[in-house]
């Protein structure tokens, strides 16, 4: 298996449709029942709601496969590898406005609107390079 698990999260304001965004996160997580909604304040003091989920490895891979193949193909392997951090996590962002319409598409690096942030932990065995596992996962997503 290429992953330990993953998570999705999005920040919403008091005027956003939290039920709709929660439903989007539930669909994106392939039925994960671990959807959380945390109310708090943003750095400027405004009401902020964080909606998210954590997934096991099977649900995480299934969730990544819901993103359109066209989106994965637009993201080159080089850009995919740039999203890999030093701890073996891949960080991706999806356009929230398209998700509420039922379209799972990656947000470009310069996309300035609302996004759903994804973090997926790459699994590797002793002696196996994390980069090679990440490349293999990219190959699975673009097939």
Beta strands, then each sheet from edge to edge (+ up, - down):
strand 1: 3-13
strand 2: 35-41
strand 3: 47-56
strand 4: 89-95
strand 5: 115-122
sheet 1: 2+ 3- 1+ 5- 4+
end
